[in-house]
Amino acid sequence: MDPNVTLIIPVIAVIALAVIRIVKLVMQTDVRKLELRAQIQQQPGSIAGSGEVAALREELARLRDTSTQYDVSLQHALERIEQRLDHVERRVFQEVSPDAKSDPIHQVIGR
């Protein structure tokens, strides 16, 4: 027998065993997935059949509402702070230069 053939046969055998093992693992995974799907569909108390998903969705909606309320509240607070700062700046600039225009930007650029 040719020496190359004697080397190829064990390599082919190892590759064939590896392929068989991989195919077996894939098939076991598919069988397990099907078993789990069947189990979920048969059990009325499972997550898919109960109101747990709906409760989680409601809680998520409440959290979104709360975060939106905080966002709006923060935006409102920032706007109030900005208005107060504008008012204070106008008062300070009027005290420094009572004859200048009330807008501080006009005082800075000299218009």
Secondary structure, DSSP 8 states (H G I E B T S, - for coil): --HHHHHHHHHHHHHHHHHHHHHHHHHHHHHHHHHHHHHHHH-TTSTTTSTHHHHHHHHHHHHHHHHHHHHHHHHHHHHHHHHHHHHHHHHHHHHH-TTS-S-HHHHHHT-
